[in-house]
């Protein structure tokens, strides 16, 4: 093992820099290896754009969100679009040749399901790959936790706390729309930590009339204001999710968003109580990385480097039974994790009187 390469793919996520730092520091200080980083995710990878990563480069990045390497959430080297309108081309053999020419002995792919799936496919072709799981959505089945989730919860709860003072002053119902795609983890934890009266998850379609009755009753019983945590993937019973845009050139083209604005109008109309919606959007994954995610990302990065040194390729670092461990990339991808509707956390919230809209 002489040289390793790191690539960050998919949407940016707090903790990516902490992983880059952990891999780099372990590789250089413990194993005396060279480290390079591919720039702009799989786009830069296909185009053979890379740069060396030194200890100086990672000195001040532990707390910084985003990724110093840049990323792309619309590129797949196995179905690569040279321009947005061109036909997909399989560039994987060229990528492998480029890595071999550079002397890369192991590629670390740090990303969510899409990034890890391409990692698995390079591994199937015999190239040494190790995956590290990131996503603020926490929806990868193969690991109990992904880095980035804790920071996103912290950011969303901070926003909810701020919205409470204005909700209280105006005695309003305040809807807070939270990311997470088709999984409700981010909304569930944010809703509990942000003292929401109701939490709407993609996994539990809501009944508009019952939700309005609940909110009205709360207000009539003297509650000054109501916070409602709404997942961007929430949908009414027998209804559909709200799509904000279709990104045609992205492998996963649907972007959710906007359900809370629609719902706020409906709630105000039915209850007669002033209702406002705030879509938190990308603020959830911006800014500083939480202390928890800094530690988790560091553990994941170091474990990834150790797997590489053992020659234990084709694996993804994972949290299993509370311990940093690993699984195969084959098992890790293609299986998303939803909130079980009767899980402990949902039960805990229900015991506190939180309404889930069912
Ligand atoms: O997967 C992370 C995530 O932030 C989702 O929660 C959200 O739906 C999506 O990415 C937003 O994607 P984009 O950054 O392309 O708008």
Boltz pocket constraint, residues with backbone or C-beta under 6 A from the ligand:
constraints:
  - pocket:
      binder: B
      contacts: [[A, 11], [A, 73], [A, 135], [A, 136], [A, 137], [A, 179], [A, 180], [A, 181], [A, 232], [A, 255], [A, 256], [A, 285]]
      max_distance: 6.0
